[in-house]
Amino acid sequence: MYRCASILAVSVLASAALSSSFSAQAQTHRPFPAQALRGELVVLQTPDVSLNGVAARLAPGARVRGDNNLLQQPAALSGEKLTVHYTLDPSGLLMDVWVLNPVELANKPWPRSPQEAETWSFDQAAQVWIKR
C-alpha cells in the first residue's frame, strides 16, 4: 500500500516538474528568422485561415507552434484570434507560424508587412527590429 502511494507521489511530482518546465520555456524569446512578420491569425477550417482579416491558406506541411514552442494541430486553434509571427512559402501560403508568448508580444516594433521589413533593420542576435 505504501509502495503505491510513493509511486503516485513520484508521478505527481514528475508531472508538476514537467509542467513548470513548459511554463518556464513559454516565457523565453524564441529566435525568429528575419523574414518572419507579425500578424493576427484566426484558423477557420484547416487549411483556410484569416490573416490580418484577409483570407489565407496554410501550406501543405505548414508548422504551427504554440506559445510553448510545441507543434499544434491547426484545428485545435480553430476560432481563436492569435497574435503570431509567420513566414510565407514562395507561392504565398503560410509555412511557419509561431503563436507568441507574453515575452515575444512585448518585443516591439515588429514588421507586419514585407514593405516595413525592407525599410527596417533586423538584429538577429538581439531579435529586435530598428526603424531606420
C-alpha positions as CSV (number, residue, x, y, z in Angstrom):
1,M,0.0,0.0,0.0
2,Y,2.8,2.4,0.9
3,R,4.6,1.4,-2.3
4,C,1.6,2.5,-4.4
5,A,1.3,5.8,-2.5
6,S,5.0,6.5,-3.1
7,I,4.8,5.7,-6.8
8,L,1.8,8.1,-7.0
9,A,3.7,10.8,-5.2
10,V,6.6,10.5,-7.5
11,S,4.3,10.6,-10.5
12,V,2.6,13.8,-9.3
13,L,5.9,15.4,-8.6
14,A,7.3,14.5,-12.0
15,S,4.2,15.9,-13.8
16,A,4.4,19.1,-11.8
17,A,8.1,19.5,-12.7
18,L,7.3,18.8,-16.3
19,S,4.5,21.4,-16.5
20,S,6.6,24.0,-14.7
21,S,9.4,23.4,-17.3
22,F,6.9,24.0,-20.1
23,S,5.8,27.2,-18.4
24,A,9.3,28.4,-18.0
25,Q,10.1,27.6,-21.6
26,A,7.0,29.5,-22.7
27,Q,8.4,32.7,-21.1
28,T,11.5,32.8,-23.2
29,H,12.0,34.6,-26.5
30,R,12.5,32.2,-29.4
31,P,14.8,33.1,-32.3
32,F,12.7,34.1,-35.3
33,P,14.0,34.4,-38.9
34,A,14.4,37.9,-40.4
35,Q,11.6,37.2,-42.9
36,A,9.0,36.5,-40.1
37,L,6.2,39.0,-40.0
38,R,3.7,39.7,-37.2
39,G,0.0,39.3,-37.7
40,E,-3.4,38.3,-36.3
41,L,-4.4,34.8,-37.2
42,V,-7.7,33.0,-37.0
43,V,-7.9,29.4,-38.0
44,L,-11.2,28.9,-39.8
45,Q,-11.4,25.4,-41.3
46,T,-7.9,24.0,-41.9
47,P,-6.2,24.9,-44.2
48,D,-8.3,28.1,-44.5
49,V,-7.3,30.9,-42.1
50,S,-7.8,34.6,-41.8
51,L,-4.5,36.5,-41.6
52,N,-4.9,40.2,-40.6
53,G,-8.5,40.0,-41.7
54,V,-7.7,38.6,-45.1
55,A,-8.4,35.1,-46.4
56,A,-5.2,33.0,-46.5
57,R,-4.2,29.3,-46.5
58,L,-1.7,27.1,-44.7
59,A,0.8,25.5,-47.0
60,P,1.0,21.7,-47.2
61,G,3.4,20.7,-44.4
62,A,2.9,24.0,-42.6
63,R,4.1,24.0,-39.0
64,V,2.1,25.8,-36.2
65,R,4.0,26.2,-32.9
66,G,2.2,27.2,-29.7
67,D,3.4,29.8,-27.3
68,N,5.4,26.9,-25.6
69,N,7.1,26.1,-28.9
70,L,5.3,22.7,-29.2
71,L,3.7,21.8,-32.5
72,Q,0.0,22.4,-32.5
73,Q,-2.7,21.0,-34.7
74,P,-4.3,24.0,-36.5
75,A,-7.8,22.6,-36.0
76,A,-7.2,22.7,-32.2
77,L,-6.8,26.5,-32.5
78,S,-9.9,27.0,-34.6
79,G,-11.8,30.2,-33.9
80,E,-9.2,31.8,-31.6
81,K,-7.7,35.2,-32.6
82,L,-4.0,34.7,-32.1
83,T,-1.0,37.1,-32.4
84,V,1.6,35.3,-34.4
85,H,4.9,35.5,-36.3
86,Y,4.7,33.8,-39.6
87,T,6.6,33.1,-42.8
88,L,5.3,32.5,-46.3
89,D,6.4,30.0,-48.9
90,P,7.3,31.2,-52.4
91,S,3.7,30.7,-53.5
92,G,2.4,33.0,-50.7
93,L,1.0,30.2,-48.4
94,L,1.7,30.3,-44.7
95,M,4.6,27.9,-43.9
96,D,5.7,28.6,-40.4
97,V,3.5,30.0,-37.7
98,W,4.5,30.8,-34.1
99,V,1.9,31.8,-31.5
100,L,3.5,34.5,-29.4
101,N,4.0,34.3,-25.7
102,P,3.9,37.4,-23.4
103,V,7.7,38.0,-23.7
104,E,7.6,37.9,-27.5
105,L,4.4,40.1,-27.6
106,A,6.3,42.7,-25.7
107,N,9.1,42.8,-28.3
108,K,8.0,45.8,-30.4
109,P,8.2,47.0,-33.0
110,W,7.9,44.1,-35.4
111,P,7.1,44.5,-39.1
112,R,3.6,43.5,-40.2
113,S,4.4,43.6,-44.0
114,P,7.3,42.9,-46.3
115,Q,7.4,46.6,-47.1
116,E,8.0,47.5,-43.5
117,A,10.7,44.8,-43.2
118,E,12.5,46.2,-46.2
119,T,12.8,49.6,-44.6
120,W,13.8,48.5,-41.1
121,S,16.9,46.6,-40.0
122,F,16.9,43.4,-38.0
123,D,19.4,42.5,-35.3
124,Q,19.3,38.6,-35.5
125,A,21.3,38.2,-32.2
126,A,19.1,40.5,-30.2
127,Q,15.9,39.6,-32.1
128,V,14.9,43.3,-32.4
129,W,13.8,45.5,-35.4
130,I,15.1,49.0,-35.7
131,K,13.2,51.6,-37.7
132,R,15.6,53.5,-40.0
